[in-house]
Amino acid sequence: MTTFSLQLDHRTLALQCASDLEPQAHWLLQTLAQFNHHGKGPADGVTVQVGWSLLSIHQHLKILAVHEPDYGTNPFTTTVADVSRTLRVLTQQRDMLVHTNTTKQGAIPRFDEKIVLRKGCLLTAQIYLDRRTPSTGDSGWYIGSVDDTDESSGPASSEGYEAIYVYQLLNQRPTLLPVLGLPIGYMVTFAGTTIEAIYNEQGMSLAKP
């Protein structure tokens, strides 16, 4: 883990992340620095949503340390100084849009939004993700099993379905996170960790990454 920093007047804005994320670290510091002299700006206790994550500032003396939610334990109450997970997922989601030549980005679901899925489907190899219009607290994404012919139109009732938070995919099926920034109407099919196909809202197949 490496520390990167940026001077802001008499304070230092700093973050820690994996060394291979250096370009993303500098981008994030510059992004947060833009809020300097605007409102509270980067200050102790301030939270800023950056894509799927919610970052917070913790001040110690003249150091403003950037934290992310602790996705390994309880992201609703605990933070950690290592922002690698935030930056890595942001990069993967951006790259997915570039690889598929998707010019319009869907609203990136935040870590605390829900995903509806067929019970047990994350343990199967052949799955699909289908994005519909989201509602408050819901990402709009539905995950089902390709082999389940009873769910061709998605969940019609609550029986046999469940909901998880977006961040829970980090431990259960992290290779799904990169596609979550795709727009409403898109569908993605997976075979294990490999993307088999991506379809846009017109049902046209797009180039796979």
CORNOR-V765940 format. One record per residue. N is the residue number from 1. RES is the residue in one letter. PSI is psi in whole degrees, -180 to 180 (NA if undefined). Layout:
N	RES	PSI
N	RES	PSI
This chain:
1	M	138
2	T	146
3	T	132
4	F	147
5	S	164
6	L	133
7	Q	130
8	L	101
9	D	-119
10	H	8
11	R	164
12	T	123
13	L	125
14	A	152
15	L	160
16	Q	139
17	C	175
18	A	145
19	S	-29
20	D	-6
21	L	22
22	E	-46
23	P	-41
24	Q	-35
25	A	-46
26	H	-38
27	W	-44
28	L	-43
29	L	-43
30	Q	-38
31	T	-46
32	L	-33
33	A	-23
34	Q	-21
35	F	-3
36	N	135
37	H	12
38	H	115
39	G	-136
40	K	-23
41	G	-166
42	P	111
43	A	163
44	D	127
45	G	-9
46	V	139
47	T	143
48	V	127
49	Q	127
50	V	101
51	G	-126
52	W	-10
53	S	163
54	L	106
55	L	152
56	S	153
57	I	131
58	H	119
59	Q	134
60	H	114
61	L	-119
62	K	15
63	I	126
64	L	103
65	A	132
66	V	128
67	H	157
68	E	163
69	P	147
70	D	90
71	Y	-11
72	G	-18
73	T	-89
74	N	98
75	P	-8
76	F	-21
77	T	-16
78	T	144
79	T	163
80	V	156
81	A	-21
82	D	114
83	V	22
84	S	-42
85	R	-41
86	T	-51
87	L	-38
88	R	-45
89	V	-41
90	L	-43
91	T	-44
92	Q	-40
93	Q	-38
94	R	-45
95	D	-35
96	M	-41
97	L	-39
98	V	-47
99	H	-34
100	T	2
101	N	40
102	T	111
103	T	-26
104	K	128
105	Q	137
106	G	160
107	A	119
108	I	122
109	P	136
110	R	160
111	F	-28
112	D	14
113	E	158
114	K	151
115	I	127
116	V	137
117	L	159
118	R	130
119	K	130
120	G	-5
121	C	-27
122	L	-14
123	L	-4
124	T	155
125	A	-47
126	Q	105
127	I	167
128	Y	153
129	L	132
130	D	126
131	R	125
132	R	-179
133	T	123
134	P	159
135	S	178
136	T	124
137	G	1
138	D	138
139	S	-21
140	G	-10
141	W	139
142	Y	136
143	I	127
144	G	173
145	S	132
146	V	-32
147	D	-8
148	D	99
149	T	-13
150	D	-6
151	E	29
152	S	-27
153	S	14
154	G	180
155	P	127
156	A	-20
157	S	174
158	S	-17
159	E	127
160	G	5
161	Y	160
162	E	174
163	A	140
164	I	164
165	Y	153
166	V	-44
167	Y	-23
168	Q	-18
169	L	-22
170	L	-36
171	N	-29
172	Q	-40
173	R	73
174	P	-23
175	T	-8
176	L	-23
177	L	-38
178	P	-28
179	V	-6
180	L	-12
181	G	-1
182	L	152
183	P	171
184	I	137
185	G	-10
186	Y	150
187	M	140
188	V	134
189	T	141
190	F	146
191	A	99
192	G	-122
193	T	1
194	T	133
195	I	124
196	E	-41
197	A	151
198	I	129
199	Y	138
200	N	-173
201	E	-18
202	Q	1
203	G	11
204	M	138
205	S	133
206	L	164
207	A	136
208	K	150
209	P	NA
